[in-house]
Amino acid sequence: MIEARSGNPELDRALAQTLGRLSQLFDVLPAFAYYQDGSQPNALATPEPRLQRADGTVLFGLNMLQQLLTRPEHPDASVVAVCAHEFGHIVSYKTGLIDRLMQDNNPFRAEQFADYMAGYYAGFKKLERNDFPAVAFATTQRSFGGVTRGTHGTSEERGSAVIEGFKSIYERKLSAPDAIDAAFQFSMSRQ
C-alpha cells in the first residue's frame, strides 16, 4: 500500500524541502511516497512514473524510516542519505545510463552509481553548511552492505563510493552533470 505521508507532519515538511533540493540539484522530478515494507525494511526507485511525475518514483519503506529514525547519531541525515541514493537511481533512469550500468544483469554498478551520487549530495550539503553531518551518509550506506558483495556491494565498497562522490564536489568542485559522468566512470571501473 502506497501512502503520501509518513504519519509525522514535521518530518514530512522537512523531508519535502530536502527532496526539492535533491530534485533541483540532480535535475530529476520523481514521485515520492511511502509504502509498507513489512519485515524487510527497504527503499527503492523505479523508472515507472506515479503521481504525475515523469522521472520515475522513489518509494520509502515505513519500517526502514522507523529503523533510521531510531539511530543514535544523525537519524535525519541517515534518512536523507537513503533518499539521495534512491534519487541517484532516478538519475540513472532519466539519463539512460542504467542500461550500461546493468550490463550482465548485475545491479552492483548501478548501486555504486547511486551511492556515489548520495556522496555528491552529502558534499553539496557540507559546502552549504560546514556542520552538516556528511559522514552519516557513508556510515548509513556502509551499514547496508556486508562482508559479501550481494547486489549492493560490501560495506567497504558502499562507503568508498559515497566518499568518492563526496570528494567530487567538496574537493574537485564538480558540477552535478560532471559528477554524473564521474559517477558513471567510477561505477563502470568497479569489478
Order of alpha helices (4+ residues) and beta strands (2+ residues): beta-alpha-beta-beta-beta-alpha-alpha-alpha-alpha-alpha-alpha-alpha
